[in-house]
Amino acid sequence: MKRKSTCKYTIPIMLLTLAMTAGCGSNSNSSGGAASVTAPSVTSGGQTSGTGSVNQSELSNASSPSSNNTSTGSLPSSTGSEKPAEQQIQTMLTDVSLLGDQLGYAWGVTAKELKMYRTEDAGVKWTAVSPPADGHSFEASPRDNSGIYVLDRDHMWVFQPGQNDGKSQMLRTKDGGKSWQTADLPNTVRAIGLYFINPNHGWLLSSSDAAMGKSEKSLYVTEDGGASWKQIMENTGYLPTDNPTPQAIPQSGYSRGMSFRDALNGFVPLETIDGKLQLYGTRDGGHSWSLVALQEIPGETNDINYAISAAPQFWGADRMKGWFPITVRGKDTQYFDGFFTTDGGQTWTFTPLNTVPVDLVSKSYDITFINDKEGWYLKDGGFSHTMDGGTTWKRIAEDPVLAGAFKTFPYAIRMEFTEKGTGWLLLRNEEATGSRLLQTKDGGSTWQLL
């Protein structure tokens, strides 16, 4: 789906609900510059390729937590003598990006300041890599792939919403956060999708004036790493525009992300009020868009609501194989199925994933695939694993650290895995005043706090 070979997703269990997330650690002030902090010893693993996640708790930006909020709850340590690494991160985490067995980023917002941290040794040490606070105020915590995009260790982009009728901005770094540059965007926009295929070429999907199941949508492209942006698509919206795009992503429907397979082929799923699946695609780098044909779902009825939960994810060097998850919602329950492709998204085949339905109000319901065969499935605090594309699932025995975390932090915010079985799971509590980041090194059999 993105960057190196890692990918992930997050989808809301109540798809139209905008929830507030919270993160790990205390909310005391942290340094704006690079500073190393030490966490407990963690056994390191090898390099990976490919990770993907679909989270059920929230998708939209999270509100900035109070500067007095702290993580709560007493959980057993994996060794009994180690100090949890989350105590070294000086903010409440609201999202993470796992790039490999050793490398990952985590962030949150404290007193309207974005706090970002990087680990390069599986959570043993965390380095503060935050953009400068001066002039950059965040009312809400940005989400991965919409307000923040992490391509690799060095290249990151952060969308800064416009305030007081000012222009929106894009913050960018090409040295892992040692220095940051700022570029003004053409208009005051609200980011709903951010995606880069390399350090130079990326897209920003924005939306405004959302109401009655419709929203204006605009697409911007950069070819110089985010230093400048050009608008290449705009739908008509409710007010006339000077140069509307004839073949634009329509007003109707809310975007559930954006992804590109290469410089020309991209996809944007829409959630519609009538519960029908809609996937729009481009073959010219985003200038024009059309509805992508999807295989009919067997037994589809008007009594069931279908929604594409996240933008397509692609695997492998040629990125021809890929998938996207759908949430199937009935009157009282919901479950996951998916669509898979082997030709780069030209055709999509419906695939039942045989996941067990849960209540519509389930707090932890998540699914991820790292290739077309292997995936993980989270249901009510327990994991299952598949090696045959979801035909069969094997329940993973309960881990005491994970079980203890779910008692106090029952909401799953983000779940990601790598091809070698390293995984991160970010949880939050009922009050959205604290969270826990956990890590597995053995495919979900055992977990420890980070």
VODREN-776810 format. One line per field, with one value per residue (C-alpha): residue number from 0; residue in one letter; y, z, x. Coordinates in nm, 2 decimals, decimal comma. Each point is the difference from the previous one (the first is absolute). Layout:
N
gukol <- NUM	...
fike <- A	...
Y <- Y	...
Z <- Z	...
X <- X	...
END
This chain:
450
gukol <- 0	1	2	3	4	5	6	7	8	9	10	11	12	13	14	15	16	17	18	19	20	21	22	23	24	25	26	27	28	29	30	31	32	33	34	35	36	37	38	39	40	41	42	43	44	45	46	47	48	49	50	51	52	53	54	55	56	57	58	59	60	61	62	63	64	65	66	67	68	69	70	71	72	73	74	75	76	77	78	79	80	81	82	83	84	85	86	87	88	89	90	91	92	93	94	95	96	97	98	99	100	101	102	103	104	105	106	107	108	109	110	111	112	113	114	115	116	117	118	119	120	121	122	123	124	125	126	127	128	129	130	131	132	133	134	135	136	137	138	139	140	141	142	143	144	145	146	147	148	149	150	151	152	153	154	155	156	157	158	159	160	161	162	163	164	165	166	167	168	169	170	171	172	173	174	175	176	177	178	179	180	181	182	183	184	185	186	187	188	189	190	191	192	193	194	195	196	197	198	199	200	201	202	203	204	205	206	207	208	209	210	211	212	213	214	215	216	217	218	219	220	221	222	223	224	225	226	227	228	229	230	231	232	233	234	235	236	237	238	239	240	241	242	243	244	245	246	247	248	249	250	251	252	253	254	255	256	257	258	259	260	261	262	263	264	265	266	267	268	269	270	271	272	273	274	275	276	277	278	279	280	281	282	283	284	285	286	287	288	289	290	291	292	293	294	295	296	297	298	299	300	301	302	303	304	305	306	307	308	309	310	311	312	313	314	315	316	317	318	319	320	321	322	323	324	325	326	327	328	329	330	331	332	333	334	335	336	337	338	339	340	341	342	343	344	345	346	347	348	349	350	351	352	353	354	355	356	357	358	359	360	361	362	363	364	365	366	367	368	369	370	371	372	373	374	375	376	377	378	379	380	381	382	383	384	385	386	387	388	389	390	391	392	393	394	395	396	397	398	399	400	401	402	403	404	405	406	407	408	409	410	411	412	413	414	415	416	417	418	419	420	421	422	423	424	425	426	427	428	429	430	431	432	433	434	435	436	437	438	439	440	441	442	443	444	445	446	447	448	449
fike <- M	K	R	K	S	T	C	K	Y	T	I	P	I	M	L	L	T	L	A	M	T	A	G	C	G	S	N	S	N	S	S	G	G	A	A	S	V	T	A	P	S	V	T	S	G	G	Q	T	S	G	T	G	S	V	N	Q	S	E	L	S	N	A	S	S	P	S	S	N	N	T	S	T	G	S	L	P	S	S	T	G	S	E	K	P	A	E	Q	Q	I	Q	T	M	L	T	D	V	S	L	L	G	D	Q	L	G	Y	A	W	G	V	T	A	K	E	L	K	M	Y	R	T	E	D	A	G	V	K	W	T	A	V	S	P	P	A	D	G	H	S	F	E	A	S	P	R	D	N	S	G	I	Y	V	L	D	R	D	H	M	W	V	F	Q	P	G	Q	N	D	G	K	S	Q	M	L	R	T	K	D	G	G	K	S	W	Q	T	A	D	L	P	N	T	V	R	A	I	G	L	Y	F	I	N	P	N	H	G	W	L	L	S	S	S	D	A	A	M	G	K	S	E	K	S	L	Y	V	T	E	D	G	G	A	S	W	K	Q	I	M	E	N	T	G	Y	L	P	T	D	N	P	T	P	Q	A	I	P	Q	S	G	Y	S	R	G	M	S	F	R	D	A	L	N	G	F	V	P	L	E	T	I	D	G	K	L	Q	L	Y	G	T	R	D	G	G	H	S	W	S	L	V	A	L	Q	E	I	P	G	E	T	N	D	I	N	Y	A	I	S	A	A	P	Q	F	W	G	A	D	R	M	K	G	W	F	P	I	T	V	R	G	K	D	T	Q	Y	F	D	G	F	F	T	T	D	G	G	Q	T	W	T	F	T	P	L	N	T	V	P	V	D	L	V	S	K	S	Y	D	I	T	F	I	N	D	K	E	G	W	Y	L	K	D	G	G	F	S	H	T	M	D	G	G	T	T	W	K	R	I	A	E	D	P	V	L	A	G	A	F	K	T	F	P	Y	A	I	R	M	E	F	T	E	K	G	T	G	W	L	L	L	R	N	E	E	A	T	G	S	R	L	L	Q	T	K	D	G	G	S	T	W	Q	L	L
Y <- 0,00	0,25	0,08	-0,27	-0,29	0,07	0,08	0,04	0,10	0,12	-0,01	0,11	-0,24	0,26	0,12	0,34	0,07	0,24	-0,12	0,16	-0,19	0,01	-0,13	-0,14	0,17	0,30	0,33	0,21	0,23	-0,15	0,16	0,12	-0,10	-0,35	-0,17	-0,36	-0,17	-0,35	-0,27	-0,37	-0,26	-0,16	-0,29	0,13	-0,17	0,00	0,22	-0,04	0,07	0,06	0,08	0,10	0,09	0,08	0,16	0,01	0,28	0,32	0,14	0,37	0,24	-0,01	0,29	0,13	-0,14	0,22	0,07	-0,15	-0,34	-0,30	-0,37	-0,20	-0,37	-0,25	-0,27	-0,29	0,05	-0,26	-0,05	0,14	0,23	0,21	0,35	0,05	0,19	0,20	0,20	0,14	0,15	0,35	0,00	-0,21	-0,20	0,02	-0,19	-0,20	-0,11	-0,33	-0,01	-0,32	-0,23	0,28	0,32	0,19	0,34	0,10	0,34	0,19	0,36	0,18	0,35	0,04	-0,10	-0,31	-0,23	-0,27	-0,27	-0,26	-0,34	-0,18	-0,29	-0,14	0,24	-0,01	0,37	0,28	0,32	0,32	0,11	0,26	0,29	0,34	0,12	0,37	0,08	-0,36	-0,06	-0,32	0,00	-0,38	-0,28	-0,09	-0,35	-0,21	0,01	0,31	0,26	-0,17	-0,21	-0,19	-0,13	-0,14	0,09	0,34	0,13	0,11	0,25	0,16	0,19	0,32	0,12	0,37	0,21	0,34	0,00	-0,06	-0,24	-0,36	-0,12	-0,32	-0,06	-0,23	-0,16	-0,19	-0,07	-0,19	0,31	0,18	0,29	0,09	0,22	0,16	0,05	0,19	-0,19	0,19	0,01	-0,06	-0,37	-0,30	-0,30	-0,34	-0,18	0,04	-0,24	-0,01	-0,26	0,13	0,30	0,24	-0,11	0,02	0,09	0,18	-0,06	0,27	0,04	0,29	0,10	-0,35	-0,04	-0,23	-0,28	0,22	0,19	0,21	-0,18	0,13	-0,17	0,15	-0,14	0,07	-0,11	0,18	-0,18	0,24	0,33	0,10	-0,14	0,03	-0,07	-0,26	-0,09	0,17	-0,11	0,26	0,00	0,22	0,32	0,05	-0,01	0,16	-0,33	-0,31	-0,33	-0,19	-0,34	0,06	-0,20	0,08	0,21	-0,28	-0,22	0,04	-0,10	-0,29	0,07	0,01	-0,22	-0,02	-0,31	0,21	0,35	-0,05	-0,25	0,11	-0,08	0,18	-0,20	0,19	-0,08	0,08	0,05	-0,28	-0,26	-0,09	-0,06	0,27	0,00	0,27	-0,04	0,21	-0,11	0,34	0,10	0,15	0,23	-0,20	-0,26	-0,27	-0,26	-0,33	-0,32	-0,24	-0,36	-0,04	-0,13	-0,32	0,04	0,38	0,15	0,34	-0,11	0,00	0,30	-0,04	0,24	0,00	0,05	0,12	0,08	-0,30	-0,13	-0,16	-0,25	-0,11	0,16	0,04	0,09	-0,20	-0,19	0,19	0,02	0,22	-0,09	0,06	0,02	-0,19	0,14	-0,15	0,11	-0,10	-0,14	0,06	-0,20	0,03	-0,12	0,12	0,06	-0,13	0,08	-0,17	0,25	0,33	0,09	-0,03	-0,27	-0,08	-0,33	-0,03	-0,23	-0,11	0,02	-0,22	0,24	-0,04	0,27	0,24	0,25	0,34	0,15	-0,23	0,19	-0,21	-0,14	0,01	-0,19	0,03	-0,19	0,02	-0,19	-0,18	-0,30	0,11	0,22	0,06	0,06	0,17	-0,06	0,11	-0,01	-0,33	-0,07	-0,25	-0,08	-0,12	-0,13	-0,07	0,34	-0,02	-0,34	-0,13	0,17	-0,14	0,16	0,12	-0,09	0,29	0,20	0,13	0,34	0,06	-0,11	0,24	0,28	-0,05	0,01	0,37	0,10	-0,18	0,21	-0,11	0,31	-0,15	-0,35	-0,07	-0,31	-0,08	-0,30	-0,13	0,01	0,33	0,18	0,32	0,05	0,34	0,00	0,28	0,01	0,08	0,36	0,07	0,12	-0,27	-0,28	-0,28	-0,10	-0,37	-0,21	-0,36	-0,16	-0,35	0,07	0,08	-0,29	0,22	0,38	0,26	0,36	0,27
Z <- 0,00	0,09	0,07	0,03	0,01	0,30	-0,01	0,24	0,04	0,27	-0,02	0,24	0,16	-0,03	-0,34	0,02	0,35	0,06	0,32	0,21	0,06	0,27	0,03	0,22	0,26	0,22	-0,16	0,14	-0,23	-0,22	-0,18	-0,35	-0,12	-0,05	0,34	0,07	0,28	0,13	0,04	0,12	-0,17	-0,30	-0,20	-0,36	-0,31	-0,37	-0,28	-0,15	-0,29	-0,01	0,28	-0,01	0,25	0,01	0,33	0,13	0,25	-0,19	-0,33	0,02	0,18	0,38	0,22	0,19	0,35	0,30	0,13	0,33	-0,14	0,07	-0,08	0,26	0,10	0,16	-0,24	0,05	-0,16	-0,23	0,23	0,33	0,04	-0,31	-0,01	-0,27	-0,30	-0,03	0,31	-0,21	-0,26	0,11	-0,15	-0,02	-0,32	-0,25	-0,29	-0,12	-0,31	0,00	-0,28	0,09	0,29	0,14	-0,15	0,08	0,09	0,26	0,07	0,19	0,07	0,33	0,07	-0,38	-0,08	-0,21	0,17	-0,22	0,10	-0,19	0,11	-0,20	0,24	0,06	0,27	0,22	-0,08	-0,12	-0,16	-0,01	-0,37	0,04	-0,24	0,16	0,22	-0,10	-0,24	-0,02	0,22	-0,02	0,12	-0,07	-0,03	-0,37	-0,12	-0,20	-0,37	0,03	0,21	0,02	-0,25	0,09	-0,31	0,17	0,28	-0,15	-0,20	0,18	-0,08	0,25	-0,11	0,20	-0,02	-0,07	0,30	0,02	-0,37	-0,07	-0,26	0,08	0,00	-0,06	0,23	-0,14	0,11	-0,20	0,28	0,25	0,19	0,06	-0,21	-0,14	-0,29	-0,05	-0,32	-0,04	-0,18	-0,26	0,22	0,35	-0,02	0,22	-0,07	-0,04	-0,19	-0,02	-0,21	-0,14	-0,23	0,04	0,16	-0,28	-0,13	0,22	0,02	0,25	-0,01	0,17	0,08	0,12	0,04	0,10	0,05	-0,09	-0,11	-0,24	0,01	-0,23	-0,09	-0,14	-0,09	0,01	-0,13	0,08	-0,20	0,21	0,33	0,12	-0,06	-0,24	-0,06	-0,31	-0,01	-0,27	0,09	0,15	0,00	-0,04	0,36	0,10	-0,14	-0,36	-0,06	-0,27	-0,13	0,11	-0,10	-0,24	0,13	0,37	0,32	0,06	0,28	0,13	0,25	0,27	-0,09	0,20	-0,10	-0,31	-0,15	-0,31	-0,15	-0,21	-0,15	-0,22	0,18	0,31	0,20	0,23	0,17	0,09	0,28	-0,12	0,19	-0,19	0,11	-0,35	-0,08	-0,20	-0,11	-0,23	-0,19	-0,21	-0,28	-0,07	0,34	0,14	-0,27	-0,09	0,20	-0,07	0,19	0,02	-0,07	0,29	-0,01	0,13	0,36	0,02	0,19	0,01	0,14	0,09	0,36	0,03	-0,01	-0,18	0,04	-0,13	0,32	-0,14	-0,32	-0,19	0,12	-0,24	0,06	-0,16	-0,22	-0,29	0,22	-0,21	0,28	0,25	0,20	0,18	0,29	0,01	0,31	-0,03	0,24	0,08	0,25	0,31	-0,11	-0,24	-0,15	-0,25	-0,36	-0,27	-0,36	-0,15	-0,32	-0,19	-0,29	0,18	0,06	-0,35	0,13	0,35	0,13	0,30	0,27	0,31	0,30	0,24	0,29	0,30	0,02	0,30	0,15	-0,17	0,31	0,03	0,13	-0,15	-0,34	-0,26	-0,29	-0,19	-0,28	-0,08	-0,33	-0,19	0,24	0,35	0,23	0,36	0,14	0,33	0,17	0,35	0,12	-0,16	-0,31	-0,28	-0,28	-0,36	-0,26	-0,27	-0,08	0,26	-0,09	0,34	0,32	0,30	0,34	0,18	0,37	0,24	0,11	0,36	-0,09	-0,28	0,20	0,28	-0,24	-0,15	0,35	0,04	-0,37	-0,19	-0,32	-0,29	-0,17	-0,23	-0,08	-0,23	-0,08	-0,20	-0,20	0,27	0,26	0,18	0,09	0,17	0,16	0,14	0,24	0,19	0,30	0,02	0,10	-0,27	0,26	-0,04	-0,22	-0,02	-0,29	0,00	-0,22	-0,10	-0,15	-0,07	-0,21	0,30	0,23	0,27	0,06	0,19	0,08	-0,18
X <- 0,00	0,26	0,36	0,26	-0,22	-0,21	-0,37	-0,29	-0,35	-0,23	-0,38	-0,26	-0,24	-0,28	0,10	-0,18	0,13	0,28	0,17	0,26	0,32	0,26	0,35	0,27	0,21	-0,04	-0,09	0,28	0,19	0,27	0,29	-0,07	0,35	0,15	0,05	0,07	-0,20	0,06	-0,26	0,02	0,20	-0,18	0,13	0,06	-0,12	0,09	-0,11	-0,34	-0,23	-0,37	-0,24	-0,36	-0,27	-0,37	-0,10	-0,35	0,01	0,06	0,12	-0,04	0,24	-0,01	-0,06	0,30	0,01	0,03	0,35	-0,10	-0,10	0,21	-0,01	-0,18	-0,02	0,23	0,13	0,24	0,34	0,15	0,30	-0,13	0,31	-0,01	-0,13	-0,27	0,14	-0,32	0,11	0,29	-0,23	-0,11	-0,35	-0,31	0,03	-0,28	0,15	0,31	0,17	0,19	0,26	0,19	0,10	0,23	-0,13	-0,32	-0,15	-0,26	-0,16	-0,26	-0,11	0,07	-0,12	-0,06	0,36	0,08	0,24	0,17	0,23	0,21	0,15	0,26	0,05	-0,35	-0,09	0,32	0,07	-0,23	0,12	-0,21	-0,03	-0,29	-0,04	0,06	-0,29	0,02	-0,28	-0,13	-0,30	-0,20	-0,36	-0,02	0,26	0,07	-0,07	0,24	-0,06	-0,22	0,17	0,34	0,19	0,31	0,18	0,32	0,24	0,09	-0,30	-0,32	-0,27	-0,25	-0,31	-0,06	-0,36	-0,06	-0,10	-0,17	-0,07	0,36	0,14	0,06	0,36	0,21	0,29	0,27	0,33	0,25	0,25	-0,22	-0,12	0,33	-0,13	-0,35	-0,11	-0,34	-0,19	-0,33	-0,29	-0,20	-0,32	-0,13	-0,08	-0,08	0,22	-0,17	0,28	0,37	0,22	0,36	0,15	0,36	0,17	-0,11	-0,34	-0,31	-0,37	-0,23	-0,37	-0,21	-0,36	-0,22	-0,37	-0,10	-0,38	-0,29	0,23	0,20	0,32	0,22	0,32	0,32	0,33	0,34	0,33	0,37	0,30	0,26	-0,04	-0,27	0,17	-0,28	-0,35	-0,23	-0,37	-0,08	-0,36	-0,31	-0,36	-0,27	-0,11	-0,30	0,15	0,11	0,38	0,21	0,14	-0,19	0,14	-0,23	0,10	0,05	-0,07	-0,37	-0,14	-0,22	0,18	0,27	0,35	0,16	0,36	0,21	0,28	0,21	0,16	0,24	0,02	-0,31	-0,23	-0,19	-0,31	-0,25	-0,28	-0,32	-0,25	-0,35	-0,32	-0,18	0,26	0,13	0,36	0,18	0,36	0,14	0,32	0,23	0,24	0,16	0,14	-0,31	-0,12	-0,31	-0,20	-0,26	-0,20	0,19	-0,20	-0,02	-0,11	-0,36	-0,02	-0,20	-0,32	0,02	-0,33	-0,13	-0,02	0,38	0,23	0,33	0,29	0,36	0,19	0,34	0,18	0,16	0,33	0,25	0,28	0,32	0,27	-0,24	-0,30	-0,24	-0,16	-0,21	-0,32	-0,24	-0,24	-0,37	-0,22	-0,33	-0,26	-0,33	-0,27	0,20	0,34	0,28	0,29	0,29	0,03	0,24	0,08	0,33	0,18	0,29	0,02	0,08	-0,36	-0,15	-0,23	-0,11	-0,14	-0,22	0,14	-0,20	0,24	-0,20	0,04	-0,24	-0,26	0,01	-0,24	-0,01	0,14	0,30	0,30	0,28	-0,07	0,29	0,15	0,33	0,17	0,38	-0,04	-0,28	0,03	0,10	-0,20	-0,12	-0,34	-0,08	-0,34	-0,08	0,35	0,10	0,21	-0,04	0,25	-0,05	0,25	-0,25	-0,15	-0,28	-0,14	0,09	0,11	0,19	-0,07	0,31	0,01	-0,07	0,31	-0,02	0,17	-0,24	-0,30	0,10	0,03	-0,34	-0,16	0,09	0,05	-0,27	-0,01	0,24	0,13	0,27	0,12	0,30	0,21	0,31	0,09	0,23	-0,28	0,08	-0,31	-0,11	-0,34	-0,11	-0,29	-0,19	-0,22	-0,38	0,06	0,25	0,25	0,26	0,13	0,25	0,24	0,07	0,24	0,03	0,31	-0,16	-0,31	-0,23	0,08	0,16	-0,02	0,19	-0,05	0,19
END
